[in-house]
């Protein structure tokens, strides 16, 4: 019974397989493809050419502000006011922020009082800067005592010679005279010391006044506020950033040039660059600074250029593509853009040699409006390349040039 069921099933499978093979043999699309592959493909051709061009290299650069500064107070204190906010424009000399001044005013007053006290000791009035007194009350007293001792000494000297006074008494008077003279010299030295102390107190006063003026923060140049990390009422230490000011013009273009292209960048050269932020527009900048040496790790030369024209579309921090000229008169081999075929990430052309299409894979070099550079060792000038029906061609395909 089982054998009777399996036999018709086997016959059905055999008939189906035969039918499938018959359909495959008679598939019209496969037959046409086979026929097409066997026949030469008619293609239009053009000749590769030698072209003199400016050889350049595209490198990445960045736009930087002309100046950037983090403003901070040189003295600590409680922040009283900030007059500008993020994004606002400031001019050179504008007051940006101020600290509470009370403590620093008191320091100035104390320094003034100490100076006035020291000047009074030598008989000077406040405001008599640069004046050195000839004497002081103590000097005048010491001078009077010295003159009195001198008179007594001279009189005693005459009397001791005549024998009217004892030698011991003369010696005593002479010692008193020498003591008075030393005391007078001491007052002159004391005056010099006091004048030096007055100079130090004047310096202390100027320092206190300077610290008072440091409670006012001013803009060092025209620019815009790019950061404001603190608010009024906060206690800030010296060198804590209050605001960051950016001077956005003239913009600087900073780039690192590979070693192979370093000879193509010189002071005064005009660089052309583009940015994705402003598509389809080319900008220019002039080289102003060059690093004297190459970076030891990257083997690249750092260069900086200044933009030639202001443009509100360009901002600091943008990445740009810079065209660096390597050779102004370079001979290259080019083919029409129609000859280039790109598929699956591969770029190739088909060179026509002996009525056959030879596939040439390459990495495109420079491009123009209607041409693409091909390495000269792959295609020679004058050699024919296909410019149509590229999708029908394969390597070593028979062709009929048109």
C-alpha positions as CSV (number, residue, x, y, z in Angstrom):
1,X,0.0,0.0,0.0
2,X,2.8,2.4,0.9
3,X,4.6,1.7,-2.3
4,X,1.5,2.6,-4.4
5,X,1.3,6.1,-2.7
6,X,5.0,6.9,-3.1
7,X,5.3,6.1,-6.8
8,X,2.8,8.8,-8.1
9,X,4.6,11.3,-5.8
10,X,8.0,10.6,-7.3
11,X,6.5,10.8,-10.8
12,X,5.1,14.3,-9.9
13,X,8.5,15.6,-8.6
14,X,10.3,14.3,-11.7
15,X,7.9,16.1,-14.0
16,X,8.2,19.4,-12.0
17,X,12.0,19.3,-12.2
18,X,12.0,18.7,-16.0
19,X,9.5,21.5,-16.4
20,X,11.8,23.9,-14.4
21,X,14.8,23.1,-16.4
22,X,12.9,23.7,-19.6
23,X,11.8,27.1,-18.4
24,X,15.3,28.1,-17.3
25,X,16.7,27.2,-20.7
26,X,14.1,29.3,-22.5
27,X,14.3,32.4,-20.2
28,X,14.2,35.4,-22.7
29,X,16.0,37.9,-20.3
30,X,19.0,35.5,-19.8
31,X,19.2,34.8,-23.5
32,X,19.3,38.5,-24.3
33,X,22.0,39.2,-21.6
34,X,24.1,36.4,-23.0
35,X,23.6,37.7,-26.5
36,X,24.5,41.2,-25.4
37,X,27.7,40.0,-23.6
38,X,28.8,38.2,-26.7
39,X,28.4,41.3,-28.9
40,X,30.7,44.4,-28.8
41,X,29.3,47.4,-26.9
42,X,29.1,50.6,-28.9
43,X,30.6,53.5,-26.9
44,X,31.5,57.1,-27.5
45,X,35.1,57.9,-26.6
46,X,37.2,61.0,-25.8
47,X,40.9,61.5,-25.4
48,X,42.8,62.0,-22.2
49,X,44.6,65.3,-22.2
50,X,47.6,66.9,-20.6
51,X,46.7,70.1,-18.7
52,X,48.7,72.8,-17.0
53,X,47.0,73.6,-13.7
54,X,47.7,75.1,-10.3
55,X,48.6,72.2,-8.0
56,X,47.0,72.7,-4.6
57,X,46.2,70.7,-1.4
58,X,43.1,71.1,0.7
59,X,43.8,71.3,4.4
60,X,41.6,72.0,7.4
61,X,41.8,75.2,9.3
62,X,39.9,77.1,12.0
63,X,38.7,80.7,12.4
64,X,39.9,82.3,15.6
65,X,39.0,85.7,17.1
66,X,41.6,88.5,16.8
67,X,41.7,88.8,20.6
68,X,40.2,86.9,23.5
69,X,40.6,87.9,27.2
70,X,39.2,86.6,30.5
71,X,38.7,89.7,32.6
72,X,39.1,89.5,36.3
73,X,39.7,91.8,39.3
74,X,43.2,92.1,40.7
75,X,41.7,92.4,44.2
76,X,39.1,90.2,46.0
77,X,35.8,91.6,47.1
78,X,32.0,91.4,46.8
79,X,30.7,92.0,43.3
80,X,28.5,95.1,43.3
81,X,27.5,95.5,39.7
82,X,27.9,94.0,36.2
83,X,26.8,96.4,33.5
84,X,26.9,94.1,30.5
85,X,25.5,90.7,29.8
86,X,26.2,87.8,27.4
87,X,26.4,88.8,23.7
88,X,26.5,92.5,24.3
89,X,29.0,94.8,22.6
90,X,31.4,96.9,24.7
91,X,33.9,99.6,23.7
92,X,37.5,100.0,25.0
93,X,37.4,101.7,28.4
94,X,33.8,100.9,29.2
95,X,33.2,99.9,32.8
96,X,32.2,96.2,32.8
97,X,31.8,95.5,36.6
98,X,32.6,97.0,40.0
99,X,33.3,95.6,43.5
100,X,32.1,97.0,46.8
101,X,34.6,99.9,47.5
102,X,34.0,100.5,51.2
103,X,36.9,98.5,52.5
104,X,39.3,99.9,50.0
105,X,38.3,103.5,50.7
106,X,39.1,102.9,54.4
107,X,42.5,101.6,53.4
108,X,43.2,104.8,51.5
109,X,42.0,107.0,54.4
110,X,44.3,105.1,56.8
111,X,47.3,105.4,54.5
112,X,46.6,109.2,54.1
113,X,46.5,109.6,57.9
114,X,49.8,107.6,58.5
115,X,51.5,109.8,55.8
116,X,50.2,113.0,57.3
117,X,51.4,112.0,60.8
118,X,54.9,111.2,59.5
119,X,55.1,114.5,57.6
120,X,54.1,116.4,60.7
121,X,57.1,115.0,62.6
122,X,59.4,116.7,60.2
123,X,57.4,119.9,59.9
124,X,55.7,119.3,56.5
125,X,52.1,119.9,55.6
126,X,50.0,117.4,53.6
127,X,50.5,117.9,49.9
128,X,54.1,119.0,50.2
129,X,55.3,116.2,48.0
130,X,59.0,116.3,47.0
131,X,59.9,118.8,49.7
132,X,62.8,118.0,52.1
133,X,63.0,120.2,55.1
134,X,66.4,121.8,55.9
135,X,65.9,121.0,59.6
136,X,63.5,119.8,62.2
137,X,62.7,121.0,65.7
138,X,64.9,118.4,67.2
139,X,67.7,119.4,64.8
140,X,67.4,123.1,65.8
141,X,67.5,122.1,69.5
142,X,70.6,119.9,68.9
143,X,72.2,122.7,66.9
144,X,71.7,125.2,69.7
145,X,73.2,122.8,72.3
146,X,76.1,122.2,70.0
147,X,76.8,125.9,69.6
148,X,76.7,126.4,73.3
149,X,79.1,123.5,73.9
150,X,81.4,124.8,71.2
151,X,81.6,128.2,72.9
152,X,82.4,126.7,76.2
153,X,85.0,124.4,74.7
154,X,86.8,127.3,72.9
155,X,86.8,129.4,76.1
156,X,88.1,126.5,78.2
157,X,90.8,125.8,75.7
158,X,92.2,129.3,76.2
159,X,91.9,129.1,79.9
160,X,93.6,125.7,80.2
161,X,96.6,127.1,78.3
162,X,96.9,130.0,80.7
163,X,96.4,127.7,83.7
164,X,93.2,129.4,84.8
165,X,91.3,126.1,84.9
166,X,92.4,122.6,85.6
167,X,93.1,120.1,82.9
168,X,90.5,117.8,84.3
169,X,87.8,120.5,83.9
170,X,88.9,121.2,80.3
171,X,88.7,117.5,79.5
172,X,85.1,117.4,80.8
173,X,84.1,120.4,78.7
174,X,85.7,118.8,75.6
175,X,83.7,115.6,76.1
176,X,80.5,117.5,76.4
177,X,81.3,119.3,73.1
178,X,81.9,116.0,71.3
179,X,78.7,114.6,72.7
180,X,76.7,117.6,71.5
181,X,78.2,117.3,68.0
182,X,77.4,113.6,67.9
183,X,73.8,114.3,69.0
184,X,73.4,116.9,66.2
185,X,74.7,114.4,63.6
186,X,72.2,111.9,64.9
187,X,69.3,114.3,64.3
188,X,70.4,114.7,60.7
189,X,70.5,110.9,60.3
190,X,67.1,110.7,61.9
191,X,65.8,113.3,59.3
192,X,67.0,111.1,56.5
193,X,65.3,108.0,58.1
194,X,62.1,109.9,58.5
195,X,62.1,111.1,54.9
196,X,62.7,107.5,53.7
197,X,59.7,106.5,55.9
198,X,57.6,109.2,54.4
199,X,58.5,107.9,50.9
200,X,57.4,104.4,51.9
201,X,54.1,105.8,53.3
202,X,53.6,107.7,50.0
203,X,54.1,104.4,48.2
204,X,51.6,102.7,50.6
205,X,49.1,105.4,49.8
206,X,49.6,105.0,46.0
207,X,49.2,101.2,46.4
208,X,46.0,101.7,48.4
209,X,44.6,104.1,45.8
210,X,45.6,101.6,43.1
211,X,43.7,98.8,44.9
212,X,40.7,101.1,45.1
213,X,40.9,101.8,41.4
214,X,41.2,98.0,40.8
215,X,37.6,97.6,42.1
216,X,36.5,98.9,38.7
217,X,36.8,96.5,35.7
218,X,37.1,98.1,32.3
219,X,37.1,96.7,28.7
220,X,40.7,96.6,27.3
221,X,39.4,96.7,23.6
222,X,36.2,96.8,21.6
223,X,34.5,93.4,21.6
224,X,31.5,91.3,22.7
225,X,30.8,89.4,25.9
226,X,31.1,85.7,25.2
227,X,30.8,84.5,28.8
228,X,29.6,85.8,32.2
229,X,30.0,83.1,34.8
230,X,29.2,85.2,37.9
231,X,26.4,87.5,39.1
232,X,26.2,90.6,41.4
233,X,26.4,89.7,45.1
234,X,29.0,86.9,44.7
235,X,32.3,87.2,46.6
236,X,35.1,86.8,44.0
237,X,38.8,86.2,44.6
238,X,41.4,87.9,42.6
239,X,41.9,86.4,39.1
240,X,38.4,84.9,39.1
241,X,36.9,85.3,35.6
242,X,34.1,87.9,35.6
243,X,33.5,88.1,31.9
244,X,35.1,86.9,28.7
245,X,35.5,89.4,25.9
246,X,36.0,88.4,22.2
247,X,37.2,90.7,19.5
248,X,35.8,89.0,16.4
249,X,37.4,91.2,13.8
250,X,39.8,90.9,12.1
251,X,39.4,87.1,12.2
252,X,42.5,84.9,12.2
253,X,42.7,81.8,10.1
254,X,44.9,79.1,11.8
255,X,46.0,76.0,9.8
256,X,48.6,73.3,9.9
257,X,50.2,72.7,6.6
258,X,51.6,69.2,5.9
259,X,55.4,68.9,5.3
260,X,54.9,68.3,1.5
261,X,53.1,71.6,1.1
262,X,55.2,73.8,3.4
263,X,57.0,75.5,0.4
264,X,53.6,76.6,-0.9
265,X,52.9,78.9,2.1
266,X,54.9,82.1,2.4
267,X,54.3,85.4,4.2
268,X,52.0,87.6,2.2
269,X,50.4,84.7,0.2
270,X,46.7,84.9,-0.3
271,X,44.8,81.8,0.8
272,X,41.4,80.8,-0.5
273,X,39.0,78.9,1.8
274,X,35.4,77.7,2.1
275,X,33.2,76.6,4.9
276,X,30.1,74.4,5.1
277,X,28.4,77.2,7.0
278,X,28.4,79.4,3.9
279,X,28.2,76.9,1.0
280,X,29.2,78.0,-2.5
281,X,31.2,81.1,-1.3
282,X,35.0,81.4,-1.3
283,X,36.8,83.7,1.1
284,X,40.4,84.9,1.2
285,X,43.0,85.6,3.9
286,X,46.6,86.8,3.8
287,X,49.4,84.9,5.6
288,X,50.9,87.1,8.3
289,X,52.7,84.6,10.6
290,X,54.6,81.3,10.2
291,X,55.9,79.0,12.8
292,X,59.8,79.0,12.4
293,X,59.8,75.2,12.7
294,X,57.6,72.1,12.0
295,X,55.8,70.2,14.7
296,X,58.0,67.3,15.7
297,X,55.0,64.9,16.0
298,X,52.7,65.8,13.1
299,X,55.5,67.1,10.8
300,X,53.3,70.1,9.9
301,X,53.8,73.8,9.8
302,X,51.5,76.1,11.7
303,X,50.5,79.2,9.8
304,X,48.2,82.1,10.6
305,X,46.4,84.4,8.2
306,X,44.2,87.5,8.5
307,X,40.9,87.7,6.6
308,X,40.9,90.4,3.9
309,X,37.3,91.4,4.3
310,X,34.8,91.5,7.1
311,X,31.8,89.1,6.7
312,X,29.1,88.7,9.3
313,X,28.5,85.1,8.1
314,X,31.9,84.1,9.4
315,X,32.3,83.5,13.1
316,X,35.2,82.4,15.4
317,X,35.3,78.7,15.9
318,X,34.2,77.7,12.4
319,X,36.1,74.9,10.6
320,X,37.1,75.8,7.1
321,X,38.7,74.0,4.1
322,X,41.8,75.9,2.9
323,X,43.4,75.5,-0.6
324,X,47.1,75.6,-0.4
325,X,49.0,76.1,-3.7
326,X,51.9,73.7,-4.1
327,X,52.8,74.3,-7.7
328,X,51.4,77.1,-9.9
329,X,52.4,75.4,-13.1
330,X,51.9,71.6,-12.8
331,X,51.3,69.3,-15.8
332,X,48.6,66.7,-15.1
333,X,46.6,64.2,-17.1
334,X,42.8,64.7,-17.2
335,X,39.8,63.0,-18.6
336,X,36.2,64.3,-19.1
337,X,33.9,63.9,-16.1
338,X,31.6,61.8,-18.3
339,X,34.3,59.1,-18.3
340,X,34.3,58.6,-14.6
341,X,32.1,55.8,-13.2
342,X,31.6,55.4,-9.5
343,X,29.9,52.3,-8.0
344,X,30.1,50.7,-4.6
345,X,32.7,53.3,-3.4
346,X,35.0,52.6,-6.3
347,X,35.9,55.2,-8.9
348,X,37.0,54.0,-12.3
349,X,37.3,54.7,-16.0
350,X,37.5,52.5,-19.0
351,X,40.5,52.9,-21.3
352,X,39.9,51.7,-24.9
353,X,42.8,49.7,-26.1
354,X,42.7,47.3,-29.1
355,X,38.9,47.6,-29.2
356,X,38.6,46.4,-25.6
357,X,37.5,48.3,-22.5
358,X,40.2,48.0,-19.8
359,X,39.0,49.0,-16.3
360,X,41.2,51.5,-14.5
361,X,40.5,52.1,-10.9
362,X,42.0,55.3,-9.4
363,X,41.6,57.9,-6.6
364,X,40.5,61.2,-8.2
365,X,42.9,64.1,-8.0
366,X,42.0,67.7,-8.7
367,X,38.8,68.5,-10.5
368,X,37.6,71.2,-12.8
369,X,34.2,72.2,-14.2
370,X,34.3,69.4,-16.8
371,X,37.5,67.3,-16.1
372,X,39.0,65.1,-13.5
373,X,42.7,64.4,-12.8
374,X,43.9,60.8,-13.4
375,X,47.3,59.6,-12.3
376,X,49.6,59.8,-15.3
377,X,51.0,56.3,-14.8
378,X,47.5,54.8,-15.4
379,X,46.4,56.7,-18.4
380,X,48.6,58.6,-20.9
381,X,47.6,61.8,-22.7
382,X,46.0,61.0,-26.0
383,X,44.7,57.7,-24.9
384,X,41.0,57.1,-25.5
385,X,38.4,56.5,-22.7
386,X,34.7,55.7,-22.9
387,X,32.3,58.4,-22.0
388,X,28.9,56.6,-22.5
389,X,27.3,53.2,-21.7
390,X,29.7,52.8,-18.8
391,X,27.2,50.7,-16.9
392,X,27.4,48.1,-19.7
393,X,31.2,47.8,-19.7
394,X,33.3,45.3,-17.8
395,X,37.0,44.7,-17.8
396,X,38.3,43.3,-21.1
397,X,34.9,43.9,-22.7
398,X,34.8,44.1,-26.5
399,X,33.7,47.5,-27.7
400,X,33.1,49.4,-30.9
401,X,34.3,53.0,-30.5
402,X,32.0,55.6,-32.0
